[in-house]
């Protein structure tokens, strides 16, 4: 047996139950058979359950035990019987982990999992309809394997499966079994294939939902016969549409006056049947097996059409798992055109296509890689990672906080595979959809406390949560969440926080008492570290890093400029000035008039087109429009909530940014856009100083002349400012990357060593 070290668990032999509906011909069925055999070769002990089928013999010959369980349909009697049988198998075989491969087994095993608590993994081979309530009888287990990127996206979009719980693998192919060296003499005798015949092989299950291309191929056979020598078409597969396909084949044979089309029915010796082919037509796993056998392939199926496969078709093949989902619909005309194109190639070009396919399979689609990918998911499931709770100002449609959450999630994933993240949010459904993580209501005390039982760490932040300028109520909320975690022995990290202002002496005492019980505090600027020292927070390990957003990838200014066109920004605008304003006690009419005059000055002197960028649309749009109404210059407003990357791209495409919202200034810094801060809160000046930027105005008494001189400086010394911002950005990025590393170190080791 394979001795597998899983996280902090002792080494143990793994008894793995693989469950699927049946073992007749099909891509998922072949996947399971090959996976089981490879797991066996690697030292695991796989045990398979299904309703039986043609592949049972192959499993048993490989020394793999098979239990016949009626998992083939939704018949209630069968499902109840299956549940009882599966429970007994799991107990008797001392199963360590269950891996399900279809909706019905997953539903039944999901119910058993809740009672028996075994590690539970599923594989998504296909997409299922979610209509008629079927979504609610689908269980994707604790961790999920997806056989393509588009299925991964489907799981996240339709079922809310967190991205970190999904691993994409491949349909692994045994390249020794499917080989150009396979002996064809016996199969040639069986099918009546002569050395001079031109053989086209098609393989697929011939159910009504899978047989479209078989019929389209048969429609094209008479025309194909007209430009090939001694054509022989072999159709392999069985199913509920077999008789209809056979009737078409008989009709074609009658028309041509010979047995041109051979129907084999359902077979398991696919490697032998593919071996005589000059050209293969099919989809998904069957196409990959043909490539492994060094056969040129036309990829076509019920889902769509990719065509004659070469390197130019690789990306779409990988994205759809060679199933053609989302591609143009298949037709007999398309098949005929590609068959004609193939036979129009010289022998050398045909051979190149064949060799390219086999090399691709050997490099990217080995059964060993498939088994290794799957074993990694088993490790995730067995590890039973404690949850990482993230508390902050999330779910309020604020671009800056959206960016913080995205950055924190990305940071954690950078340093740990499959982190078990749960975000406290004002809008859990949207948070799950947008960030591909689990999420719960930030106000559901029962749910929060329940998750703290399973939590290994609480992250509080980022942002400026520890302040009472907004309200004492919000401060108390965040302190209560931290305190609840501390009481339950959960490690607590303040993640690149800003601190203050703290105006109420009672609040200072609360903060000191709670934060001195935390484990690690990283801060986004030196002023925040000083603020903690001033109020007596000294016990946790503390260090200055940088705002997590600096650790994100730089967005694309060209994309940003294209985005701005939809908001009325002229394509030929010479310069663009971004303006971010928000309401505070100091943003009275005089403030609005001052901002309007500043915008007019930039427009008149530098042909700068002002674009207002509400970072929190429901709070910033009204004041933005009020300022616009007081301006002489034309302007635009981004009045649609953009994604984080789109907003960063939009700001990066600008020539100047005047910002009140902190993250408008951070976005500008990441894009090396000259910036002028509007300080409504100490955090603005703190950031500007930390970033080495001097141009900052106090909103309580905006000096219009000083602002205009700052604009002059931005344009007169643009190159110098850009260079400074470039250096600041990269320094900040390096510091920001430390946040995720320290978080995972605290989570896994219980403490952090600071340099």
Secondary structure, 3 states (H helix, E strand, C coil): CCCECCCCCCCECCEEEEECCCCCCCHHHHHHHHHHHHHHHCCCEEEEEECCCCCHHHHHHCCCEEEECCCCCCCHHHHHHHHHHHHHHHHHCCCCEEEECCHHHHHHHHHHHHHHCCEEEEEECCCCCCHHHHHHHCCCCCEEEECCHHHHHHHHHHHCCCHHHEEECCCCECCCCCCCCCCCHHHHHHHCCCCCCEEEEEECCCCCCCCHHHHHHHHHHHHHHHHCCCEEEEEECCCCCHHHHHHHHHHHHHHHCCCCEEEEECCCCHHHHHHCCCEEEECHHHHHHHHHCCCEEEEEECCEEEEECCHHHHHHHHHCCCCCCCCCCCCHHHHHHHHHHHHCCCHHHHHHHHHHHHHHHHHHCEHHHHHHHHHHHHHHHHHCCCEEEEECCCCCCCHHHHHHHHHHHHHHHHHCCCCCEEEEECCHHHHHHHHCCEEEECCCHHHHHHHHHCEEEEEEEEEEEECCCCCHHHHHHHHHHHHHHHHCCCEEEEEEEEECCCCCHHHHHHHHHHHCCCCEEEECCHHHHHHHHHHCCCCCEEEECCCHHHHCCCCCHHHHHHHHHCCCCCCCCCEEEEEECCCCCCCCHHHHHHHHHHHHHHHHHHCEEEEECCCCHHHHHHHHHHHHHCCCCCEEECCCCCCHHHHHHHHHCCCEEEECCHHHHHHHHHCCCCEEEEECCHHHHHHHHHCCCCCEEEHHHCCHHHHHHHHHHHHHCHHHHHHHHHHHHHHHHHHHHHHHHHHHHHHHHCCCCCC
